Amino acid sequence: MEMAHTSYGRKRKTIMASIHTVRTHGRIIEDPPIAKLLFSDTRLAVIWLVVRVLVGWQWLSAGWEKLNNPAWVSTGDALKGFWTSAIQVPDTGRPTIAYGWYRDFLQTLLNAQAYTWFGKLVTFGELLVGVALIIGAFVGIAAFFGAFMNWNYIMAGSASTNGLLGIAAIFLVLAWKVAGYYGIDFYLLPRLGTPWRRKNVEAPSGKPISS
């Protein structure tokens, strides 16, 4: 019995040593103070409120315009025309689309007549991103999809405001913890356990205290 207990003790020490070794191999690199201030400090949440409402309004306006245009939500002819123009390769000069693989991608969508349903996807995608950013619901996710649409528009040769909106969206993704602090995320994120969950820390007396 004593030998079994000794053997168990040795195994336990070996396991704990292994766990300690694994833990000590990892390093947590702290963000610089400026990054913490910009992307994690609720005192600057009002700045992200302004940014997200401005960006969200752009998406909402664009989506609303498409929603009232049958060429987008009914036939898809507007998107068909955009794709058809984008894939053209002129005899001289540079083509609208710089990357051949993206041109082939749009050509595949045209051949499959995907514009008939893709126009609806674009329209409602813009509306949803706009609404989510304005009300501050899942700002990080909404901004990510907004940036993804900006990227696709740029890849298809439509610069316009997409570059600036894309950069703003990337910053909103980085500031996801506080960008929706003055919005629905103030209630949503704590229910999901992040990032404002209050943890119980055990005091030396054994009584839990809030951190």
C-alpha positions as CSV (number, residue, x, y, z in Angstrom):
1,M,0.0,0.0,0.0
2,E,2.8,2.4,0.9
3,M,4.6,1.5,-2.4
4,A,1.5,2.2,-4.4
5,H,1.1,5.6,-2.6
6,T,4.8,6.4,-3.4
7,S,4.4,5.5,-7.0
8,Y,1.3,7.6,-7.3
9,G,3.1,10.5,-5.7
10,R,6.0,10.2,-8.2
11,K,3.6,10.1,-11.2
12,R,1.7,13.2,-9.9
13,K,5.0,15.1,-9.5
14,T,6.0,14.1,-13.0
15,I,2.6,15.3,-14.5
16,M,2.7,18.6,-12.6
17,A,6.3,19.2,-13.7
18,S,5.2,18.6,-17.3
19,I,2.3,21.0,-17.0
20,H,4.6,23.6,-15.4
21,T,7.0,23.1,-18.3
22,V,4.3,23.6,-20.9
23,R,3.0,26.7,-19.2
24,T,6.4,28.3,-18.8
25,H,7.1,27.8,-22.6
26,G,4.3,30.3,-23.4
27,R,4.8,34.0,-23.2
28,I,2.1,36.6,-23.1
29,I,3.2,39.7,-25.0
30,E,1.5,42.8,-23.6
31,D,0.0,45.3,-26.0
32,P,1.7,48.7,-26.0
33,P,-0.1,51.4,-24.0
34,I,-1.3,53.2,-27.1
35,A,-2.9,50.1,-28.4
36,K,-4.6,49.5,-25.1
37,L,-5.9,53.0,-25.0
38,L,-7.2,52.9,-28.6
39,F,-8.7,49.4,-28.7
40,S,-9.4,48.4,-25.1
41,D,-10.2,51.6,-23.1
42,T,-13.9,52.5,-22.8
43,R,-12.9,56.1,-22.4
44,L,-12.4,56.3,-26.1
45,A,-15.6,54.3,-27.0
46,V,-17.2,57.6,-28.0
47,I,-14.7,57.9,-30.8
48,W,-15.6,54.5,-32.1
49,L,-19.2,55.4,-31.8
50,V,-18.7,58.2,-34.3
51,V,-16.6,56.1,-36.6
52,R,-19.0,53.1,-36.7
53,V,-22.1,55.3,-37.2
54,L,-20.5,57.1,-40.1
55,V,-19.4,53.9,-41.7
56,G,-22.7,52.2,-40.9
57,W,-24.6,55.0,-42.5
58,Q,-22.6,54.6,-45.8
59,W,-23.5,50.9,-45.9
60,L,-27.2,51.5,-45.0
61,S,-27.6,54.2,-47.6
62,A,-25.9,52.0,-50.3
63,G,-28.1,49.0,-49.4
64,W,-31.3,51.0,-49.2
65,E,-30.6,52.5,-52.7
66,K,-30.1,48.9,-54.1
67,L,-33.2,47.7,-52.2
68,N,-35.4,50.1,-54.2
69,N,-33.8,49.2,-57.5
70,P,-35.3,46.1,-59.3
71,A,-32.1,45.8,-61.2
72,W,-30.4,44.7,-58.0
73,V,-33.1,42.8,-56.1
74,S,-35.2,41.4,-58.9
75,T,-33.3,40.8,-62.1
76,G,-29.7,41.3,-60.9
77,D,-29.0,43.2,-64.2
78,A,-27.1,46.0,-62.3
79,L,-24.6,43.5,-60.9
80,K,-24.4,41.7,-64.2
81,G,-23.5,45.0,-65.9
82,F,-20.9,45.8,-63.2
83,W,-19.2,42.3,-63.5
84,T,-19.3,42.4,-67.3
85,S,-17.6,45.8,-67.4
86,A,-15.1,44.8,-64.8
87,I,-13.8,41.7,-66.6
88,Q,-13.1,43.4,-69.9
89,V,-9.5,43.4,-71.0
90,P,-8.7,46.4,-73.3
91,D,-6.4,46.0,-76.3
92,T,-4.1,48.7,-74.8
93,G,-3.7,50.0,-71.3
94,R,-4.3,48.2,-68.0
95,P,-7.4,46.1,-67.4
96,T,-9.9,47.1,-64.6
97,I,-9.1,43.9,-62.6
98,A,-5.4,43.5,-61.9
99,Y,-5.5,39.8,-61.0
100,G,-6.4,37.2,-63.5
101,W,-7.7,34.7,-61.0
102,Y,-10.3,37.3,-59.7
103,R,-11.4,38.0,-63.3
104,D,-11.9,34.3,-63.8
105,F,-13.9,34.1,-60.6
106,L,-16.3,36.8,-61.8
107,Q,-16.5,35.2,-65.2
108,T,-17.5,31.9,-63.6
109,L,-20.3,33.8,-61.6
110,L,-21.5,35.4,-64.9
111,N,-21.5,32.1,-66.7
112,A,-23.6,30.6,-63.9
113,Q,-25.9,33.6,-63.9
114,A,-25.2,34.1,-60.2
115,Y,-26.0,37.8,-60.4
116,T,-29.8,36.9,-60.2
117,W,-29.3,36.0,-56.5
118,F,-26.0,37.6,-55.8
119,G,-27.5,41.0,-56.2
120,K,-29.9,40.3,-53.4
121,L,-27.0,39.0,-51.3
122,V,-25.1,42.2,-51.8
123,T,-28.1,44.4,-51.1
124,F,-29.1,42.7,-47.8
125,G,-25.5,42.3,-46.8
126,E,-24.9,46.0,-47.0
127,L,-28.2,46.7,-45.1
128,L,-27.3,44.3,-42.3
129,V,-23.8,45.6,-41.9
130,G,-25.1,49.2,-41.8
131,V,-27.8,48.5,-39.2
132,A,-25.4,46.4,-37.0
133,L,-22.8,49.2,-37.0
134,I,-25.2,51.9,-36.3
135,I,-26.9,50.2,-33.4
136,G,-23.6,48.7,-32.2
137,A,-24.5,45.0,-32.3
138,F,-21.6,42.6,-32.9
139,V,-19.6,45.5,-34.2
140,G,-16.4,43.4,-34.8
141,I,-18.2,40.9,-36.9
142,A,-20.2,43.5,-38.9
143,A,-17.1,45.5,-39.5
144,F,-15.3,42.4,-40.8
145,F,-17.9,41.6,-43.3
146,G,-18.0,45.3,-44.3
147,A,-14.2,45.2,-44.9
148,F,-14.6,42.0,-46.9
149,M,-17.2,43.7,-49.2
150,N,-14.9,46.7,-49.5
151,W,-12.0,44.4,-50.5
152,N,-14.2,42.7,-53.2
153,Y,-15.3,46.0,-54.6
154,I,-11.7,47.1,-54.9
155,M,-10.6,43.9,-56.4
156,A,-13.3,44.4,-59.1
157,G,-11.9,47.8,-59.9
158,S,-14.2,50.0,-57.9
159,A,-12.1,52.2,-55.7
160,S,-14.4,55.1,-54.8
161,T,-14.7,55.3,-51.0
162,N,-14.0,51.6,-50.5
163,G,-10.4,52.1,-49.5
164,L,-11.2,54.6,-46.7
165,L,-14.2,52.6,-45.5
166,G,-12.1,49.4,-45.5
167,I,-9.5,51.0,-43.3
168,A,-12.2,52.3,-40.9
169,A,-13.7,48.8,-40.8
170,I,-10.3,47.2,-40.0
171,F,-9.9,49.7,-37.1
172,L,-13.4,48.8,-35.9
173,V,-12.5,45.1,-35.9
174,L,-9.4,45.9,-33.8
175,A,-11.6,47.9,-31.4
176,W,-14.3,45.3,-31.2
177,K,-14.2,45.2,-27.4
178,V,-15.1,48.9,-27.0
179,A,-16.5,49.9,-30.4
180,G,-20.0,48.9,-29.4
181,Y,-19.7,50.0,-25.8
182,Y,-22.3,52.8,-26.5
183,G,-24.6,50.4,-28.2
184,I,-26.2,47.0,-28.1
185,D,-22.9,45.3,-27.5
186,F,-22.9,46.8,-24.0
187,Y,-25.6,44.2,-23.2
188,L,-24.7,41.5,-25.7
189,L,-21.0,40.9,-25.1
190,P,-21.2,40.5,-21.3
191,R,-23.9,37.9,-21.8
192,L,-21.5,36.0,-24.0
193,G,-18.8,36.3,-21.3
194,T,-16.6,38.8,-23.0
195,P,-15.0,41.2,-22.7
196,W,-16.5,42.9,-19.6
197,R,-17.2,39.8,-17.5
198,R,-16.6,40.5,-13.8
199,K,-14.5,37.7,-12.3
200,N,-14.6,36.5,-8.7
201,V,-11.2,36.6,-7.1
202,E,-10.6,34.8,-3.8
203,A,-9.2,37.0,-1.1
204,P,-6.7,35.7,1.4
205,S,-9.5,35.2,3.9
206,G,-11.1,32.8,1.6
207,K,-14.0,35.2,0.7
208,P,-14.6,36.0,-3.0
209,I,-14.2,39.5,-4.0
210,S,-15.1,41.1,-7.4
211,S,-12.4,42.3,-9.7
